[in-house]
Amino acid sequence: QVQLVESGGGLVQPGGSLRLSCAASGRIFSSHGVGWFRQPPGREREFVSLIRWGTGGTYYEDSVKGRFTISRTSSSNMVYLQMNSLKPEDTAGYYCAKTRRGYSRLPAEFDDWGQGTQVTVSS
């Protein structure tokens, strides 16, 4: 089991930027993937982005393409989500999660989850 701890959330104005961090303790294998999900108020958890741990391949939900960038530092088991040009509709709790499948967009296929960090985009 891998423990995940997110940080970096906060209040930002529309058009601003935030960088979320996810610190993972435990072994992440090259066949695994680490992703970010978000859950807006009153809505279900939704996929945002994923990075394949071994190859570094990245995937994004359409509404964040070109604005968000996922990256990882394998040596320190850190995953980042750089969020630029933030919009009010990006407001949500953001969660880091790990899957053994390497790639998935389904929350049910992720084994380990962090506690989340809140991002609020408002003027």
C-alpha positions as a Markdown table, in Angstrom:
| # | Residue | x | y | z |
|---|---|---|---|---|
| 1 | Gln | 0.0 | 0.0 | 0.0 |
| 2 | Val | 1.2 | 3.5 | -0.8 |
| 3 | Gln | 0.3 | 6.5 | 1.3 |
| 4 | Leu | -0.3 | 9.7 | -0.6 |
| 5 | Val | -0.3 | 13.3 | 0.8 |
| 6 | Glu | -1.4 | 16.3 | -1.3 |
| 7 | Ser | -0.5 | 19.9 | -0.7 |
| 8 | Gly | -0.5 | 23.2 | -2.5 |
| 9 | Gly | -4.2 | 24.0 | -2.7 |
| 10 | Gly | -5.7 | 27.4 | -1.9 |
| 11 | Leu | -7.7 | 30.4 | -3.0 |
| 12 | Val | -6.6 | 31.9 | -6.4 |
| 13 | Gln | -8.2 | 34.5 | -8.7 |
| 14 | Pro | -9.4 | 33.5 | -12.2 |
| 15 | Gly | -6.4 | 33.4 | -14.5 |
| 16 | Gly | -4.0 | 32.5 | -11.7 |
| 17 | Ser | -1.8 | 29.5 | -11.1 |
| 18 | Leu | -1.3 | 26.9 | -8.4 |
| 19 | Arg | 1.0 | 23.9 | -8.1 |
| 20 | Leu | -0.2 | 20.9 | -6.3 |
| 21 | Ser | 2.2 | 18.3 | -4.9 |
| 22 | Cys | 1.6 | 14.7 | -4.0 |
| 23 | Ala | 4.1 | 12.9 | -1.8 |
| 24 | Ala | 4.0 | 9.2 | -2.0 |
| 25 | Ser | 5.5 | 6.9 | 0.7 |
| 26 | Gly | 6.0 | 3.3 | -0.3 |
| 27 | Arg | 7.0 | 1.6 | -3.5 |
| 28 | Ile | 5.6 | 2.7 | -6.9 |
| 29 | Phe | 6.5 | 0.3 | -9.7 |
| 30 | Ser | 7.2 | 1.3 | -13.2 |
| 31 | Ser | 4.0 | -0.5 | -14.3 |
| 32 | His | 1.9 | 1.8 | -12.1 |
| 33 | Gly | 0.2 | 5.1 | -12.8 |
| 34 | Val | -0.4 | 8.1 | -10.6 |
| 35 | Gly | -3.3 | 10.4 | -11.3 |
| 36 | Trp | -5.1 | 13.5 | -10.1 |
| 37 | Phe | -8.8 | 13.6 | -9.7 |
| 38 | Arg | -11.1 | 16.4 | -8.6 |
| 39 | Gln | -14.5 | 16.6 | -7.0 |
| 40 | Pro | -16.5 | 19.8 | -7.4 |
| 41 | Pro | -19.2 | 20.6 | -4.8 |
| 42 | Gly | -22.2 | 18.3 | -5.2 |
| 43 | Arg | -20.6 | 16.4 | -8.1 |
| 44 | Glu | -18.9 | 13.0 | -8.5 |
| 45 | Arg | -15.1 | 12.6 | -8.5 |
| 46 | Glu | -13.7 | 13.1 | -12.0 |
| 47 | Phe | -10.4 | 12.4 | -13.8 |
| 48 | Val | -8.0 | 15.2 | -14.4 |
| 49 | Ser | -4.7 | 13.8 | -15.4 |
| 50 | Leu | -2.4 | 10.8 | -15.1 |
| 51 | Ile | 1.3 | 10.0 | -15.5 |
| 52 | Arg | 2.7 | 6.5 | -16.2 |
| 53 | Trp | 5.4 | 6.0 | -13.6 |
| 54 | Gly | 7.7 | 4.1 | -15.8 |
| 55 | Thr | 7.5 | 5.9 | -19.1 |
| 56 | Gly | 6.4 | 9.3 | -17.9 |
| 57 | Gly | 3.5 | 9.2 | -20.5 |
| 58 | Thr | 0.8 | 11.8 | -19.6 |
| 59 | Tyr | -2.9 | 12.0 | -20.1 |
| 60 | Tyr | -5.4 | 14.9 | -19.5 |
| 61 | Glu | -9.1 | 15.5 | -19.3 |
| 62 | Asp | -10.1 | 17.7 | -22.3 |
| 63 | Ser | -11.1 | 20.7 | -20.2 |
| 64 | Val | -7.6 | 21.0 | -18.7 |
| 65 | Lys | -5.4 | 20.3 | -21.7 |
| 66 | Gly | -3.0 | 23.1 | -22.4 |
| 67 | Arg | -3.6 | 24.6 | -18.9 |
| 68 | Phe | -2.5 | 21.8 | -16.5 |
| 69 | Thr | 0.8 | 19.9 | -16.6 |
| 70 | Ile | 1.4 | 16.7 | -14.6 |
| 71 | Ser | 5.0 | 15.7 | -13.8 |
| 72 | Arg | 6.9 | 13.4 | -11.4 |
| 73 | Thr | 10.2 | 13.0 | -9.7 |
| 74 | Ser | 10.8 | 9.3 | -9.4 |
| 75 | Ser | 13.7 | 9.5 | -7.1 |
| 76 | Ser | 11.7 | 11.3 | -4.4 |
| 77 | Asn | 8.3 | 9.8 | -5.2 |
| 78 | Met | 6.7 | 13.1 | -5.9 |
| 79 | Val | 4.0 | 14.0 | -8.4 |
| 80 | Tyr | 3.0 | 17.5 | -9.3 |
| 81 | Leu | 0.1 | 19.2 | -11.0 |
| 82 | Gln | 0.9 | 22.6 | -12.4 |
| 83 | Met | -2.4 | 24.5 | -13.0 |
| 84 | Asn | -2.3 | 27.7 | -15.1 |
| 85 | Ser | -5.1 | 29.9 | -16.4 |
| 86 | Leu | -7.4 | 28.7 | -13.6 |
| 87 | Lys | -11.1 | 29.1 | -14.0 |
| 88 | Pro | -14.0 | 29.2 | -11.5 |
| 89 | Glu | -15.1 | 25.8 | -12.8 |
| 90 | Asp | -11.8 | 24.3 | -11.7 |
| 91 | Thr | -12.9 | 24.8 | -8.1 |
| 92 | Ala | -12.9 | 21.4 | -6.4 |
| 93 | Gly | -11.2 | 19.1 | -3.9 |
| 94 | Tyr | -8.2 | 17.6 | -5.7 |
| 95 | Tyr | -7.0 | 14.1 | -5.0 |
| 96 | Cys | -3.9 | 12.2 | -5.8 |
| 97 | Ala | -4.3 | 8.5 | -6.5 |
| 98 | Lys | -2.3 | 5.4 | -7.6 |
| 99 | Thr | -3.4 | 2.6 | -9.9 |
| 100 | Arg | -1.6 | -0.7 | -10.6 |
| 101 | Arg | -3.0 | -0.6 | -14.1 |
| 102 | Gly | -0.6 | 2.0 | -15.4 |
| 103 | Tyr | -3.4 | 3.9 | -17.0 |
| 104 | Ser | -7.0 | 4.4 | -16.1 |
| 105 | Arg | -9.5 | 7.2 | -15.8 |
| 106 | Leu | -11.9 | 5.3 | -13.5 |
| 107 | Pro | -11.8 | 6.1 | -9.8 |
| 108 | Ala | -12.7 | 2.5 | -9.0 |
| 109 | Glu | -9.5 | 1.3 | -10.6 |
| 110 | Phe | -7.2 | 3.3 | -8.3 |
| 111 | Asp | -6.0 | 1.5 | -5.2 |
| 112 | Asp | -4.6 | 4.3 | -3.0 |
| 113 | Trp | -5.9 | 7.8 | -2.4 |
| 114 | Gly | -4.7 | 10.9 | -0.6 |
| 115 | Gln | -6.9 | 13.0 | 1.7 |
| 116 | Gly | -7.3 | 15.8 | -0.9 |
| 117 | Thr | -6.5 | 19.5 | -1.1 |
| 118 | Gln | -9.0 | 22.2 | -1.8 |
| 119 | Val | -8.6 | 24.5 | -4.8 |
| 120 | Thr | -10.9 | 27.6 | -5.0 |
| 121 | Val | -10.9 | 29.9 | -8.0 |
| 122 | Ser | -12.8 | 33.1 | -7.2 |
| 123 | Ser | -12.4 | 36.8 | -7.5 |
